[in-house]
Amino acid sequence: MTRILLTGFEPFGGEDINPSWAAVSLLADDPGVTAVLLDCTFDSAAKQLLAAVERTDPDLVVCVGQAGGTVGIELERVAVNLDDARIPDNAGRQPVDEPIEPSGPAAYFSSLPVKECVAAVRAAGLPASVSNSAGTYVCNHIAYTLAHLIATERPTLRGGFVHVPYAPQQVPSGNQPSMAVTDAANGLRAVVAAALA
Ligand code: PCA
C-alpha cells in the first residue's frame, strides 16, 4: 500500500486551535496515512518531520500549516532558505535573516504537482490556488527542510507544503475568511489523490 505521511502544526500566536492539525487528524484513519503533529518551533519541528519520514518511509509527504487571512487551500510552489520570524515560535525563538541550510540552494520548488492539486481541490468544490511564498516562518522552514531532504537523500519521495485558512471558530466576528475543518480535510484528500495520480 502507498504510504502517506501528513503533518499538521500545534496552535501558535495565541490561537486555541490550528486548523492544519484539526484537518490532518481527520485523515488519520484514511488508507495508508500516518498523521503527525509538529511543534510550532524552528528547532524541534524539523527534527520531528525527519524522524517521521525515517519511521514511516513514505511515498508521499504533505505538510500542512495555517495561513490566517487566506481564502482557500494554498499549494506552496516554493520554499526559501530563510528563517525570518515576525513573532517568536512556541519555544520563544525568533530567528531573523538566518539561512536554514547554510550550504543549501536559495530555494526549492515543490515536488507536488501543484496545478493538478489545485484543480483537484476545486473539482471537490473548494477554493484553492498556487502560492508562490510560504512565508519565512516555521511553515516555510518545514517546507524547505522537506525539499532539502528530497533533493539530497530521497529522490523518489514526492512532497510539499499546503496552507489552509483559519477555521471558523478562530474568526467569530467573520471579519476574516475561514474554511470549515471538514472542508479543509476534504481538500487535503483531493491534494493527496492528485499527488498520487
Ligand atoms: N502556520 C505558521 C507556522 C505554523 C502554522 O500552522 C506558518 O505559516 O509559518
Boltz pocket constraint, residues with backbone or C-beta under 6 A from the ligand:
constraints:
  - pocket:
      binder: B
      contacts: [[A, 9], [A, 10], [A, 12], [A, 18], [A, 20], [A, 40], [A, 64], [A, 65], [A, 66], [A, 67], [A, 134], [A, 135], [A, 136], [A, 137], [A, 138], [A, 139], [A, 140]]
      max_distance: 6.0
